[in-house]
Amino acid sequence: MVRLKDRYLLVHIIYTDVPAGQAKGSVPDLLLYNQPTTGELRAQHLLKGIRSEVASLFGDCGSGAIDRSLQVKYLSPATSTFILRVSRDHHRLAWAALSFMDHVPVRNGRPCVFRVVRVSGTIRKVEEEAIRRAKLLVLSAKQEMSGKCSDALGALLRGKDQGRSLTTVADQNDDSEMEDVGTSGD
């Protein structure tokens, strides 16, 4: 029997609009951009938005390629994070669609950026990264509130004062697959 191979994408929603009155308040910048998502957002809304963006970017061919395997495995409105499952062969189509989405796919959705934080072949590694990032967010916000860190948002995005950067992380398997593709004798 053939095993279906999937990729799991950990996606974080970063809000680009700052509500009026909070621009120079006592709320840290870190918390302004990492706000909870509206309770109206459901997995079905995300899937519909991603599918429509894939259709607009890649047409029927792209829509058919990701239609079978696209699934939201986890959605947390509190942390504005979700885990998306898509087939290994077509995960870059979903990633591209997320990069071009500019608002939350609900009625009167807020402007935002969908940032793919981690790509992995197993859901366990993606879950571990989500937990690690949530802990780091809480610690960075506490440091910024106490005045110990002036650039907590930059620290979170760059991984400053951490052993590991928080930029997009991919598994070693993805790199070896890309090398195999790049060295083919065609």
N, C-alpha and C positions, 0 to 999 in steps of 0.2 A: 504494500500500500504506500502511496506517495504522501509525504507529509507536506502540508501547505506551509510555506514560510512567509512570515509576516514581519513587519517592522512596527515598532511602537514609538510614537512621537509624543514627547512631553511638551506641551504648549502652555505658555504663560501669556495672559492678556494684560497688556500695559496700556493704561488710559492716557491719552495725549491731551485731553482737555482738562483744565483745572477749573472747578466750579467757582463761581463768583464769590468773593468774600474769603476764600481760602488761600489766595495767592500769597499773602504775606502774613498769615496767621501763625499760631503756635504749632500747627501741624507740620511735622517734618516732610521734606520733599519726598523722601522714600515712601511715605504713606500716601501722598497725593497721587502718585503714579501707580501704586499697587493697591488700588481700592477693591473692595468686594464687587462682584458682578451682580447685576440685577437678578432678582429671584425669578423673573420671567424667562431667563435663558434656560433652555432644555437641550438635551442631547439631539433631539429631532431638529431643533432650530439650527444648531451647529452643522449637522449633516447636510441640511438643506442649503445653508449658506456656502459650505465648502463645495458641494456638488454643483451649485450654480456658478461658482467662481471657476471651477475646473472646466465646466462647459463653455464659459465665455473665453477662457484662455486657450483650451486645447480642443474644443469642439466635441463632436460625438465620439471620436476615437478616445479622447481622454476620459470622457464620462463613462464609457463602456469599460475602460481599463480599471478604473477604481471602484466601480459600482458594486462589485461582488464583495470586496473585502473592507470597505470603509465602515468603521464602527467606532463610536465613542465608548471607551471602556470605563472611564472615570471622569466625573465633572464635579468640581468644587467651586461653587459660587463665592464661598468665603475667601478662598485664596486666589481666585481668578485663574485656575489651572485646570487643564483637562488632558487626558491621555487618549490618543487617537491610534487605532489599529488600521493598518493598510498593508496590502501585499508588498513583499520585498521588491518586486520588479517595478512597482509604480509609486513608491513612497515619495519620490521627488516631485511627482505631479501634485500630490496633496500638499507638500511643503511649499511649492511655488504658489498654489492657490491661497494658502494661509498668508504668505508674504504679501499678496496683493489685496487681501481683505482689509478694509479700512474702518469698519464699524462693527459693533456687535450685531449679529443677525436676528434682531427682534425689532418690533415696531418702535420707531424713534430711538434706535440704538445709538449709543454714545460712540464718538470716534475713538479708535484704539489701534494698537499694533498687536498682531499675533506673533509672538516670538517663540520659535522652536528652540527649546533649551537642550533637549537630549533626544537622540535617535538610538534605539537599541533593538536587538533581536528578541529580547525577553522583557516581559512586563515587570519582572522583579527588579531589574536594574533601573528602570524608569521610575518605579515607585520609590526606591531608595533615594534617587536623585531628587524627587519631589519633596520627600521628607527632609532631606538635607537642606534644600533651598528654603523651605518654610522655617526651619530652625534658624538659618542664617538671616532671614528677613526679620525675625523677631529680635535677634541679638543686635542687628544693625540698627533697628528702630530704637531699641533701648539705649544704645550708645549715643545715637544722635540726640535723643531727648535729654540725656544727662550732660551733653555737651562735650563728650570725649571724642566724638568723630564728627567732622564738619562735612564730609562728603560720603555719607553712608550710601546714597544712591549709586554713586560711582563705584564704591567698594563692592556693592552687590553685583553690579554689572561686570566689573573687571575681576572680581574675586580678590580684591586687595586685602591684605592681612590674613589671607587664607592660603593653604598649601596648594589649592587647585583653583583654576580659573573657572568662572561661571559662564563663560561663553559657550556656544553650542558644542556639545560633546557627542561624538559618535563612537560606536564600538570599533574595536580593532578588526572585526570581521568585515566591516564596511570598507576599511582601507585596503585590505587584502583583495576584496572583490574588485575594487576599482583598479588595483594594480593588474589583476588578471585581465580585466577588460582592456586596459591600456596597452598590454603587451601581446595582444592577440596577433597572429600572423596573417591577417587579411590584407 
